[in-house]
Amino acid sequence: MELREQDLAALAPWFDTRDAGVGGEAPDGLTELDEDEESGAIHPAEDPDLTGLGGPEEEEEGPAGGDGRELRGGRKHNYRAPSSYVELMRSVGVNLSEDELLRRYYRERARPHLIRFPAREAARATDPLPEGVETWEPGSPLADVDWVETVARSPIVVPGVTTVQRVFGAGAGVSPERAPLDLYVGVDCSGSMANPKFVMSYPVLGAVILALSALRAGARVRAVLSGEPGRHSATDGWERREKEILQVLVGYLGTGYAFGVLRLKEDFLDAPPLRRPAHVIVVTDADIFHMLGEVKDGWETAERTLQRAGGGGTFVLHMPDERHFGEPVARLRSIGWDVRFVARWEDVVEFARAFSRTTWASEGNHR
């Protein structure tokens, strides 16, 4: 039997939960699977919380008279795949684009690993230099009022009329200033790399950790994806906007075989000089050696990139060691590059965590 329009209108109050959650923000903490989700649902008749009867865990007592849970050891973190996270957000009515949900997923996965990005000393900091007073206006911080000068001018205090605040200029200081290194992070996005929309991409997660750490320290970031010969994508210059950086990093190309050396040429050799030093990190695999030899002046480009960047450079290579590529690895190091090996892509996360401690430990700017 079909319901008439007026009948549907009368029943509308009963459907008050039909669109529950639609348009809401994506809640935090849902990238990780709960323990109950991993073990699966149980029938209500076997749920000890409902029946009041002991479950299987209570029947198996441990050596100390416990419930046996300690026999299983500590629980290891288990995370949803990016595609499962997006599907979950859709099911609870979160009305955000897939790209925005992917940015949130990788940002949440990166958050526990964030560390302060290293800084280096500039020539000289500045000291405040008193230059007089000006009128203090209502709405400005109350702590800025110079009460001594205000009362000296008039015993009757009228905000915005008699109130004044001290004005400071900048004079040459004697203490060193901490200026954060900018970060250039290039990620191999060739056909052999995982698509971060469907499965966890650890190169992308490592790049997100590095980028967010750099932003936290006040640095600028240029993020580049490259699968060449083929396609590439990059931020529009050196960015401070998190959204623009993550938008690039969670993308996918799936072309070519390695990170393109021409990206370094375009971003450092053909571009105007940088305003401040930057550290260059390229996450790729052993195919980069073929790329360096195939591209015209590839090795020279790699060397000159470090000279233009001014803050050093690191190749993070997906290979167990230099056993089969000893000569090209030695050549990279001879022109100034640091070379790190990751036997598993998962190890990129640990590299990203330890990067500031191992590379800039002498500057003491790490946690």
C-alpha positions as a Markdown table, in Angstrom:
| # | Residue | x | y | z |
|---|---|---|---|---|
| 1 | Met | 0.0 | 0.0 | 0.0 |
| 2 | Glu | 1.4 | 3.4 | -1.0 |
| 3 | Leu | 1.4 | 6.2 | 1.5 |
| 4 | Arg | -0.1 | 9.5 | 0.6 |
| 5 | Glu | 1.9 | 12.7 | 0.8 |
| 6 | Gln | -0.1 | 13.9 | 3.9 |
| 7 | Asp | 0.5 | 10.5 | 5.5 |
| 8 | Leu | 4.3 | 10.9 | 5.1 |
| 9 | Ala | 4.1 | 14.4 | 6.5 |
| 10 | Ala | 2.3 | 13.0 | 9.6 |
| 11 | Leu | 4.9 | 10.4 | 10.1 |
| 12 | Ala | 7.9 | 12.8 | 9.7 |
| 13 | Pro | 8.4 | 13.2 | 13.5 |
| 14 | Trp | 9.0 | 9.4 | 13.7 |
| 15 | Phe | 12.0 | 9.7 | 11.3 |
| 16 | Asp | 13.9 | 12.2 | 13.4 |
| 17 | Thr | 17.1 | 10.0 | 13.3 |
| 18 | Arg | 17.1 | 9.4 | 9.6 |
| 19 | Asp | 19.7 | 12.0 | 8.8 |
| 20 | Ala | 21.5 | 11.8 | 12.2 |
| 21 | Gly | 25.1 | 13.0 | 11.9 |
| 22 | Val | 24.8 | 14.3 | 8.4 |
| 23 | Gly | 27.0 | 17.4 | 7.9 |
| 24 | Gly | 29.0 | 16.8 | 11.1 |
| 25 | Glu | 32.7 | 16.9 | 11.5 |
| 26 | Ala | 34.9 | 13.8 | 11.3 |
| 27 | Pro | 35.5 | 12.6 | 14.9 |
| 28 | Asp | 39.1 | 11.9 | 16.0 |
| 29 | Gly | 40.3 | 8.5 | 17.1 |
| 30 | Leu | 38.6 | 6.4 | 14.4 |
| 31 | Thr | 41.7 | 5.5 | 12.4 |
| 32 | Glu | 42.5 | 2.8 | 15.0 |
| 33 | Leu | 40.4 | -0.3 | 15.4 |
| 34 | Asp | 38.9 | -1.0 | 18.8 |
| 35 | Glu | 39.6 | -4.3 | 20.5 |
| 36 | Asp | 35.9 | -5.3 | 20.2 |
| 37 | Glu | 36.0 | -4.7 | 16.5 |
| 38 | Glu | 39.0 | -7.0 | 16.0 |
| 39 | Ser | 37.4 | -9.9 | 18.0 |
| 40 | Gly | 34.0 | -9.5 | 16.2 |
| 41 | Ala | 30.5 | -9.3 | 17.4 |
| 42 | Ile | 29.1 | -11.9 | 19.8 |
| 43 | His | 25.6 | -13.2 | 20.3 |
| 44 | Pro | 23.7 | -11.4 | 23.2 |
| 45 | Ala | 23.1 | -14.8 | 24.9 |
| 46 | Glu | 26.9 | -15.2 | 25.2 |
| 47 | Asp | 27.7 | -11.6 | 26.2 |
| 48 | Pro | 28.7 | -11.7 | 29.9 |
| 49 | Asp | 27.8 | -8.0 | 30.3 |
| 50 | Leu | 24.2 | -8.8 | 29.5 |
| 51 | Thr | 23.8 | -12.3 | 31.0 |
| 52 | Gly | 25.9 | -11.7 | 34.2 |
| 53 | Leu | 27.5 | -15.1 | 33.6 |
| 54 | Gly | 31.3 | -15.5 | 33.3 |
| 55 | Gly | 32.6 | -15.6 | 29.8 |
| 56 | Pro | 35.3 | -17.8 | 28.4 |
| 57 | Glu | 38.0 | -15.4 | 29.6 |
| 58 | Glu | 36.9 | -15.8 | 33.2 |
| 59 | Glu | 37.0 | -19.5 | 33.0 |
| 60 | Glu | 40.7 | -19.5 | 32.0 |
| 61 | Glu | 42.5 | -18.2 | 35.0 |
| 62 | Gly | 46.1 | -17.1 | 34.8 |
| 63 | Pro | 48.9 | -18.2 | 37.2 |
| 64 | Ala | 48.2 | -15.3 | 39.5 |
| 65 | Gly | 44.4 | -16.0 | 39.8 |
| 66 | Gly | 43.5 | -13.4 | 37.2 |
| 67 | Asp | 41.2 | -13.6 | 34.3 |
| 68 | Gly | 43.9 | -14.8 | 31.9 |
| 69 | Arg | 44.2 | -11.6 | 29.9 |
| 70 | Glu | 47.8 | -11.1 | 30.8 |
| 71 | Leu | 48.6 | -14.4 | 29.0 |
| 72 | Arg | 47.9 | -12.7 | 25.8 |
| 73 | Gly | 50.4 | -9.9 | 26.3 |
| 74 | Gly | 50.1 | -6.2 | 25.5 |
| 75 | Arg | 47.7 | -5.1 | 22.7 |
| 76 | Lys | 49.3 | -3.9 | 19.5 |
| 77 | His | 47.8 | -1.0 | 17.6 |
| 78 | Asn | 45.8 | -2.0 | 14.7 |
| 79 | Tyr | 44.5 | 0.5 | 12.2 |
| 80 | Arg | 41.9 | 0.8 | 9.5 |
| 81 | Ala | 42.9 | 1.0 | 5.9 |
| 82 | Pro | 42.3 | 4.5 | 4.4 |
| 83 | Ser | 39.4 | 3.1 | 2.3 |
| 84 | Ser | 37.7 | 1.6 | 5.4 |
| 85 | Tyr | 38.1 | 4.9 | 7.2 |
| 86 | Val | 36.4 | 6.8 | 4.4 |
| 87 | Glu | 33.6 | 4.2 | 4.3 |
| 88 | Leu | 33.1 | 4.6 | 8.1 |
| 89 | Met | 32.9 | 8.3 | 7.9 |
| 90 | Arg | 30.3 | 8.1 | 5.1 |
| 91 | Ser | 28.3 | 5.6 | 7.2 |
| 92 | Val | 28.0 | 8.1 | 10.1 |
| 93 | Gly | 27.0 | 10.9 | 7.9 |
| 94 | Val | 30.2 | 13.0 | 7.7 |
| 95 | Asn | 29.7 | 15.1 | 4.6 |
| 96 | Leu | 33.3 | 15.8 | 3.6 |
| 97 | Ser | 35.1 | 15.1 | 0.3 |
| 98 | Glu | 37.2 | 12.0 | 0.0 |
| 99 | Asp | 40.3 | 14.1 | -0.3 |
| 100 | Glu | 39.5 | 15.9 | 3.0 |
| 101 | Leu | 38.9 | 12.6 | 4.8 |
| 102 | Leu | 42.2 | 11.2 | 3.5 |
| 103 | Arg | 44.0 | 14.3 | 4.8 |
| 104 | Arg | 42.4 | 13.8 | 8.2 |
| 105 | Tyr | 43.3 | 10.1 | 8.1 |
| 106 | Tyr | 47.0 | 10.6 | 7.4 |
| 107 | Arg | 47.2 | 13.6 | 9.8 |
| 108 | Glu | 45.7 | 11.6 | 12.6 |
| 109 | Arg | 48.1 | 8.7 | 11.9 |
| 110 | Ala | 51.0 | 11.1 | 11.9 |
| 111 | Arg | 50.1 | 13.0 | 15.0 |
| 112 | Pro | 51.7 | 10.6 | 17.6 |
| 113 | His | 55.0 | 10.8 | 15.8 |
| 114 | Leu | 55.3 | 14.5 | 15.4 |
| 115 | Ile | 58.5 | 16.1 | 16.8 |
| 116 | Arg | 59.8 | 19.6 | 16.7 |
| 117 | Phe | 61.6 | 20.3 | 13.4 |
| 118 | Pro | 65.3 | 21.2 | 13.7 |
| 119 | Ala | 66.4 | 24.9 | 13.5 |
| 120 | Arg | 69.8 | 26.4 | 12.8 |
| 121 | Glu | 71.4 | 29.6 | 14.0 |
| 122 | Ala | 71.1 | 32.8 | 12.1 |
| 123 | Ala | 73.8 | 35.5 | 12.3 |
| 124 | Arg | 72.3 | 37.6 | 15.2 |
| 125 | Ala | 69.0 | 38.1 | 16.9 |
| 126 | Thr | 67.4 | 41.4 | 17.7 |
| 127 | Asp | 66.8 | 43.1 | 21.1 |
| 128 | Pro | 63.8 | 45.4 | 21.8 |
| 129 | Leu | 64.7 | 49.2 | 21.6 |
| 130 | Pro | 62.3 | 51.7 | 23.4 |
| 131 | Glu | 61.2 | 54.4 | 20.9 |
| 132 | Gly | 58.6 | 56.3 | 22.9 |
| 133 | Val | 54.8 | 55.9 | 23.5 |
| 134 | Glu | 51.6 | 56.0 | 21.6 |
| 135 | Thr | 47.9 | 56.0 | 22.5 |
| 136 | Trp | 46.6 | 52.8 | 24.0 |
| 137 | Glu | 43.2 | 52.0 | 22.4 |
| 138 | Pro | 40.4 | 49.9 | 24.1 |
| 139 | Gly | 40.5 | 46.4 | 22.7 |
| 140 | Ser | 44.3 | 46.2 | 22.9 |
| 141 | Pro | 45.9 | 44.0 | 25.6 |
| 142 | Leu | 45.5 | 45.6 | 29.0 |
| 143 | Ala | 49.0 | 44.5 | 29.9 |
| 144 | Asp | 50.4 | 46.8 | 27.2 |
| 145 | Val | 49.4 | 50.0 | 29.1 |
| 146 | Asp | 52.3 | 52.0 | 30.5 |
| 147 | Trp | 50.6 | 53.1 | 33.7 |
| 148 | Val | 53.5 | 55.2 | 35.0 |
| 149 | Glu | 53.5 | 57.3 | 31.8 |
| 150 | Thr | 49.7 | 57.4 | 31.7 |
| 151 | Val | 49.3 | 58.7 | 35.2 |
| 152 | Ala | 52.2 | 61.1 | 34.8 |
| 153 | Arg | 50.4 | 62.7 | 31.9 |
| 154 | Ser | 47.0 | 62.9 | 33.6 |
| 155 | Pro | 45.7 | 61.8 | 37.0 |
| 156 | Ile | 42.4 | 61.1 | 35.4 |
| 157 | Val | 42.6 | 57.9 | 33.3 |
| 158 | Val | 40.4 | 58.0 | 30.2 |
| 159 | Pro | 40.8 | 54.8 | 28.1 |
| 160 | Gly | 41.8 | 55.7 | 24.6 |
| 161 | Val | 42.4 | 59.3 | 25.5 |
| 162 | Thr | 45.0 | 59.5 | 28.2 |
| 163 | Thr | 46.2 | 55.9 | 28.2 |
| 164 | Val | 49.5 | 55.2 | 26.4 |
| 165 | Gln | 51.6 | 52.2 | 25.7 |
| 166 | Arg | 55.3 | 51.9 | 25.1 |
| 167 | Val | 56.6 | 51.5 | 21.5 |
| 168 | Phe | 59.6 | 49.3 | 20.8 |
| 169 | Gly | 61.8 | 49.1 | 17.8 |
| 170 | Ala | 64.5 | 46.4 | 17.1 |
| 171 | Gly | 68.2 | 46.8 | 17.7 |
| 172 | Ala | 71.1 | 44.5 | 17.0 |
| 173 | Gly | 71.2 | 41.8 | 19.6 |
| 174 | Val | 74.0 | 39.6 | 20.9 |
| 175 | Ser | 72.3 | 36.3 | 21.2 |
| 176 | Pro | 71.9 | 33.9 | 18.3 |
| 177 | Glu | 68.5 | 33.5 | 16.6 |
| 178 | Arg | 66.9 | 30.2 | 15.9 |
| 179 | Ala | 65.7 | 30.0 | 12.3 |
| 180 | Pro | 64.0 | 26.8 | 11.2 |
| 181 | Leu | 65.2 | 25.0 | 8.1 |
| 182 | Asp | 62.7 | 24.9 | 5.4 |
| 183 | Leu | 61.8 | 21.4 | 4.1 |
| 184 | Tyr | 61.7 | 20.1 | 0.6 |
| 185 | Val | 60.1 | 16.6 | 0.6 |
| 186 | Gly | 59.9 | 14.6 | -2.6 |
| 187 | Val | 58.1 | 11.3 | -2.7 |
| 188 | Asp | 58.4 | 8.6 | -5.4 |
| 189 | Cys | 54.8 | 8.0 | -6.7 |
| 190 | Ser | 55.6 | 5.7 | -9.6 |
| 191 | Gly | 53.7 | 2.6 | -10.6 |
| 192 | Ser | 55.3 | 0.4 | -8.0 |
| 193 | Met | 54.1 | 2.6 | -5.1 |
| 194 | Ala | 50.9 | 2.0 | -3.1 |
| 195 | Asn | 47.9 | 4.2 | -3.7 |
| 196 | Pro | 47.3 | 6.0 | -0.4 |
| 197 | Lys | 43.5 | 6.1 | -1.0 |
| 198 | Phe | 43.2 | 2.3 | -0.6 |
| 199 | Val | 46.1 | 1.0 | 1.5 |
| 200 | Met | 48.4 | 2.7 | 4.0 |
| 201 | Ser | 51.3 | 4.3 | 2.1 |
| 202 | Tyr | 54.2 | 4.6 | 4.6 |
| 203 | Pro | 56.2 | 6.9 | 2.3 |
| 204 | Val | 53.3 | 9.3 | 2.4 |
| 205 | Leu | 52.9 | 8.9 | 6.2 |
| 206 | Gly | 56.6 | 9.6 | 6.7 |
| 207 | Ala | 56.3 | 12.7 | 4.5 |
| 208 | Val | 53.3 | 13.9 | 6.4 |
| 209 | Ile | 55.2 | 13.5 | 9.7 |
| 210 | Leu | 58.1 | 15.5 | 8.4 |
| 211 | Ala | 55.9 | 18.2 | 6.9 |
| 212 | Leu | 53.7 | 18.7 | 10.0 |
| 213 | Ser | 56.9 | 18.8 | 12.2 |
| 214 | Ala | 58.3 | 21.5 | 9.9 |
| 215 | Leu | 55.2 | 23.6 | 10.1 |
| 216 | Arg | 55.1 | 23.2 | 13.8 |
| 217 | Ala | 58.6 | 24.8 | 14.0 |
| 218 | Gly | 57.6 | 27.7 | 11.7 |
| 219 | Ala | 59.3 | 26.4 | 8.6 |
| 220 | Arg | 58.0 | 26.4 | 5.0 |
| 221 | Val | 57.4 | 23.2 | 3.1 |
| 222 | Arg | 57.5 | 22.3 | -0.6 |
| 223 | Ala | 55.9 | 18.9 | -1.2 |
| 224 | Val | 56.4 | 17.1 | -4.5 |
| 225 | Leu | 55.0 | 13.8 | -5.9 |
| 226 | Ser | 56.9 | 12.4 | -8.9 |
| 227 | Gly | 56.5 | 9.3 | -11.0 |
| 228 | Glu | 58.7 | 9.8 | -14.0 |
| 229 | Pro | 59.0 | 9.6 | -16.9 |
| 230 | Gly | 55.3 | 10.6 | -16.6 |
| 231 | Arg | 53.5 | 12.9 | -14.2 |
| 232 | His | 54.3 | 15.0 | -11.1 |
| 233 | Ser | 52.4 | 17.3 | -8.8 |
| 234 | Ala | 53.7 | 19.8 | -6.2 |
| 235 | Thr | 52.6 | 22.6 | -3.9 |
| 236 | Asp | 52.5 | 26.1 | -5.4 |
| 237 | Gly | 55.8 | 27.2 | -4.1 |
| 238 | Trp | 57.0 | 27.0 | -0.4 |
| 239 | Glu | 53.9 | 26.6 | 1.7 |
| 240 | Arg | 52.8 | 27.3 | 5.3 |
| 241 | Arg | 49.2 | 26.0 | 4.7 |
| 242 | Glu | 48.8 | 22.5 | 6.0 |
| 243 | Lys | 45.8 | 21.7 | 3.7 |
| 244 | Glu | 47.7 | 22.5 | 0.5 |
| 245 | Ile | 50.7 | 20.4 | 1.5 |
| 246 | Leu | 48.6 | 17.3 | 2.6 |
| 247 | Gln | 46.5 | 17.7 | -0.6 |
| 248 | Val | 49.6 | 17.0 | -2.6 |
| 249 | Leu | 51.0 | 14.2 | -0.4 |
| 250 | Val | 47.8 | 12.1 | -0.3 |
| 251 | Gly | 47.5 | 12.2 | -4.1 |
| 252 | Tyr | 48.5 | 9.4 | -6.5 |
| 253 | Leu | 50.2 | 9.3 | -9.9 |
| 254 | Gly | 51.2 | 5.7 | -10.6 |
| 255 | Thr | 53.4 | 6.6 | -13.6 |
| 256 | Gly | 57.0 | 6.1 | -14.5 |
| 257 | Tyr | 59.6 | 4.2 | -12.4 |
| 258 | Ala | 61.2 | 6.7 | -10.0 |
| 259 | Phe | 61.3 | 10.2 | -8.6 |
| 260 | Gly | 62.3 | 12.6 | -11.3 |
| 261 | Val | 65.7 | 14.3 | -11.1 |
| 262 | Leu | 64.3 | 17.0 | -13.3 |
| 263 | Arg | 62.1 | 18.1 | -10.4 |
| 264 | Leu | 65.2 | 19.1 | -8.4 |
| 265 | Lys | 66.5 | 21.0 | -11.5 |
| 266 | Glu | 63.2 | 22.9 | -11.8 |
| 267 | Asp | 62.9 | 23.7 | -8.1 |
| 268 | Phe | 66.5 | 24.6 | -7.3 |
| 269 | Leu | 68.6 | 25.2 | -10.3 |
| 270 | Asp | 66.1 | 27.0 | -12.6 |
| 271 | Ala | 64.3 | 28.8 | -9.7 |
| 272 | Pro | 65.3 | 32.0 | -7.9 |
| 273 | Pro | 67.7 | 31.6 | -5.0 |
| 274 | Leu | 66.0 | 30.6 | -1.7 |
| 275 | Arg | 65.4 | 33.2 | 1.0 |
| 276 | Arg | 66.7 | 30.8 | 3.6 |
| 277 | Pro | 68.3 | 27.3 | 3.7 |
| 278 | Ala | 66.2 | 24.2 | 3.1 |
| 279 | His | 66.9 | 20.5 | 3.7 |
| 280 | Val | 66.0 | 18.2 | 0.8 |
| 281 | Ile | 64.5 | 14.8 | 1.4 |
| 282 | Val | 63.7 | 12.4 | -1.4 |
| 283 | Val | 61.9 | 9.1 | -0.6 |
| 284 | Thr | 62.4 | 6.6 | -3.4 |
| 285 | Asp | 64.0 | 3.3 | -4.2 |
| 286 | Ala | 67.1 | 1.9 | -6.0 |
| 287 | Asp | 65.6 | 3.0 | -9.4 |
| 288 | Ile | 66.8 | 6.5 | -8.6 |
| 289 | Phe | 70.3 | 5.4 | -9.7 |
| 290 | His | 69.0 | 4.6 | -13.2 |
| 291 | Met | 67.2 | 7.9 | -13.2 |
| 292 | Leu | 70.4 | 9.8 | -12.3 |
| 293 | Gly | 72.3 | 8.1 | -15.1 |
| 294 | Glu | 69.6 | 8.4 | -17.7 |
| 295 | Val | 68.7 | 12.1 | -17.3 |
| 296 | Lys | 71.2 | 14.5 | -18.9 |
| 297 | Asp | 73.5 | 15.9 | -16.2 |
| 298 | Gly | 71.5 | 14.0 | -13.6 |
| 299 | Trp | 74.4 | 13.6 | -11.1 |
| 300 | Glu | 75.5 | 17.2 | -11.6 |
| 301 | Thr | 71.9 | 18.2 | -10.9 |
| 302 | Ala | 71.9 | 16.3 | -7.6 |
| 303 | Glu | 75.2 | 17.9 | -6.6 |
| 304 | Arg | 74.2 | 21.5 | -7.5 |
| 305 | Thr | 70.8 | 21.0 | -5.8 |
| 306 | Leu | 72.6 | 20.7 | -2.4 |
| 307 | Gln | 74.6 | 23.9 | -3.2 |
| 308 | Arg | 71.4 | 25.8 | -3.9 |
| 309 | Ala | 69.4 | 24.4 | -1.0 |
| 310 | Gly | 72.0 | 25.3 | 1.6 |
| 311 | Gly | 70.6 | 23.0 | 4.3 |
| 312 | Gly | 71.8 | 19.5 | 3.2 |
| 313 | Gly | 70.0 | 16.6 | 1.6 |
| 314 | Thr | 68.9 | 13.1 | 2.4 |
| 315 | Phe | 68.0 | 10.2 | 0.1 |
| 316 | Val | 65.7 | 7.7 | 1.9 |
| 317 | Leu | 66.0 | 4.5 | -0.2 |
| 318 | His | 63.8 | 1.4 | 0.0 |
| 319 | Met | 66.5 | -1.2 | 0.0 |
| 320 | Pro | 68.2 | -3.2 | 2.8 |
| 321 | Asp | 71.7 | -1.9 | 2.4 |
| 322 | Glu | 74.2 | -0.8 | -0.3 |
| 323 | Arg | 75.4 | -4.3 | -1.1 |
| 324 | His | 74.2 | -4.3 | -4.7 |
| 325 | Phe | 74.6 | -0.5 | -5.3 |
| 326 | Gly | 77.8 | 0.3 | -3.5 |
| 327 | Glu | 79.3 | 2.5 | -6.2 |
| 328 | Pro | 76.3 | 4.8 | -6.8 |
| 329 | Val | 75.7 | 5.1 | -3.1 |
| 330 | Ala | 79.3 | 6.1 | -2.5 |
| 331 | Arg | 79.0 | 8.6 | -5.3 |
| 332 | Leu | 75.9 | 10.2 | -3.7 |
| 333 | Arg | 77.7 | 10.5 | -0.4 |
| 334 | Ser | 80.8 | 12.0 | -2.1 |
| 335 | Ile | 78.8 | 14.9 | -3.5 |
| 336 | Gly | 77.3 | 15.6 | -0.1 |
| 337 | Trp | 74.1 | 13.6 | 0.2 |
| 338 | Asp | 73.2 | 11.6 | 3.3 |
| 339 | Val | 71.8 | 8.2 | 2.3 |
| 340 | Arg | 69.5 | 6.2 | 4.6 |
| 341 | Phe | 68.2 | 2.7 | 3.9 |
| 342 | Val | 64.8 | 1.3 | 4.9 |
| 343 | Ala | 64.4 | -2.4 | 4.4 |
| 344 | Arg | 60.6 | -2.1 | 4.8 |
| 345 | Trp | 58.5 | 0.9 | 3.8 |
| 346 | Glu | 57.2 | 0.9 | 7.4 |
| 347 | Asp | 60.7 | 2.0 | 8.6 |
| 348 | Val | 60.1 | 5.4 | 6.9 |
| 349 | Val | 58.0 | 6.3 | 9.9 |
| 350 | Glu | 60.9 | 5.7 | 12.3 |
| 351 | Phe | 63.2 | 7.6 | 10.1 |
| 352 | Ala | 60.8 | 10.6 | 10.1 |
| 353 | Arg | 60.6 | 10.5 | 13.9 |
| 354 | Ala | 64.3 | 10.3 | 14.4 |
| 355 | Phe | 65.3 | 12.7 | 11.6 |
| 356 | Ser | 65.8 | 15.8 | 13.7 |
| 357 | Arg | 67.7 | 13.9 | 16.4 |
| 358 | Thr | 70.1 | 12.1 | 14.1 |
| 359 | Thr | 70.8 | 14.8 | 11.6 |
| 360 | Trp | 70.7 | 18.0 | 13.7 |
| 361 | Ala | 71.6 | 16.6 | 17.2 |
| 362 | Ser | 74.4 | 19.1 | 17.6 |
| 363 | Glu | 72.0 | 22.0 | 17.4 |
| 364 | Gly | 70.1 | 20.6 | 20.4 |
| 365 | Asn | 66.7 | 21.5 | 19.0 |
| 366 | His | 64.8 | 18.3 | 19.5 |
| 367 | Arg | 62.6 | 16.7 | 22.1 |
